[in-house]
Amino acid sequence: MKDIVLKDETIDLNSVSVENLKSMLDKISSEELSLEQEIDDILQQLM
Amino acid sequence: MKEKQTSTVLTNKLVQLNDLEIQKSKILVTIFQKTTQEIINKKMQALKNDFQEQARFYGQKLEDYEESYQKIREKYQEQLIQIVKQYHELVMNLYLELQEIQCNQMIAITNLKKSYDKKQEILDSGKIDKIKEYDRKMKACLQKKNNYDKLVKECEKELDEYQKQIEKKINALFKDRVAQLFLREESLIKKIIHKIKNKISGKMKFNTYVLEPLNVEIEMRDSKLPDILAQIEQETILFVAKMKQAKAETNQIFESMIEKGEI
């Protein structure tokens, strides 16, 4: 549960500081946002 | 060919999005657990510092109060853990709702693509009378996806709110006593008088002004705790019920759009 794989590297989240976790979260959130936008664009094309 | 490519791209993007959402959830849960543990540690350290400072102020040896302090410490920690545990349950319920909504959203997108593919097949076969049906399905799926977007945002907002609320709530319930300490720079004569007073009544004052208030505070909190825990539990139940209703409404809108072609 507490391991994630980022860029083929397994990270034990328990060993990461809260500050670093927050910056990881920001990075993932911005990737998520751009992916959602790309999905929305594809859906608009289909409509 | 182009449709197949779009389908593959969309599927890949959905898989990537799903991976990101799983990673995000794991990070959010870890942040929550670490942050709450930090809050507990901070509170326990503040209690220890306060106890040591007060003992010094009243000229008392800490080892004489080891047993009393351990009892207070254990009870204090137990109360903190009870509140954090209840919040943890609330937050985990929020995450479960969020995950379910995100999963439903992906299903809506997949169904939209399926309807699109079906529509293309019909267009190719020339049976255009059925096209309207698939257009309706696509619109309904898109609406469903957009409605879930709102629910995802609401869940994320609530999660953020509760993370902030925990520290505030704990600080209000477990007030640091350091601020109430009466320590100041004194002249040599006053220091000597203070030492003499401590020799005579330091033990009694430490009992009256430190140990007794701490025990009373813990007892009072003990009596308030069931209500506080019940309130957090109630918030969990209300939130889950609210989400259940919102999901039912989203499905109702979807069904209505499929059946009648309108909201």
Boltz contact constraints between the chains, C-beta under 6 A:
constraints:
  - contact:
      token1: [A, 4]
      token2: [B, 23]
      max_distance: 6.0
  - contact:
      token1: [A, 4]
      token2: [B, 26]
      max_distance: 6.0
  - contact:
      token1: [A, 13]
      token2: [B, 30]
      max_distance: 6.0
  - contact:
      token1: [A, 18]
      token2: [B, 31]
      max_distance: 6.0
  - contact:
      token1: [A, 18]
      token2: [B, 34]
      max_distance: 6.0
  - contact:
      token1: [A, 21]
      token2: [B, 27]
      max_distance: 6.0
  - contact:
      token1: [A, 21]
      token2: [B, 30]
      max_distance: 6.0
  - contact:
      token1: [A, 21]
      token2: [B, 31]
      max_distance: 6.0
  - contact:
      token1: [A, 24]
      token2: [B, 27]
      max_distance: 6.0
  - contact:
      token1: [A, 25]
      token2: [B, 27]
      max_distance: 6.0
  - contact:
      token1: [A, 28]
      token2: [B, 20]
      max_distance: 6.0
  - contact:
      token1: [A, 28]
      token2: [B, 23]
      max_distance: 6.0
  - contact:
      token1: [A, 28]
      token2: [B, 24]
      max_distance: 6.0
  - contact:
      token1: [A, 31]
      token2: [B, 20]
      max_distance: 6.0
  - contact:
      token1: [A, 32]
      token2: [B, 20]
      max_distance: 6.0
  - contact:
      token1: [A, 35]
      token2: [B, 13]
      max_distance: 6.0
  - contact:
      token1: [A, 35]
      token2: [B, 16]
      max_distance: 6.0
  - contact:
      token1: [A, 35]
      token2: [B, 17]
      max_distance: 6.0
  - contact:
      token1: [A, 38]
      token2: [B, 13]
      max_distance: 6.0
  - contact:
      token1: [A, 39]
      token2: [B, 13]
      max_distance: 6.0
  - contact:
      token1: [A, 42]
      token2: [B, 10]
      max_distance: 6.0
  - contact:
      token1: [A, 46]
      token2: [B, 116]
      max_distance: 6.0
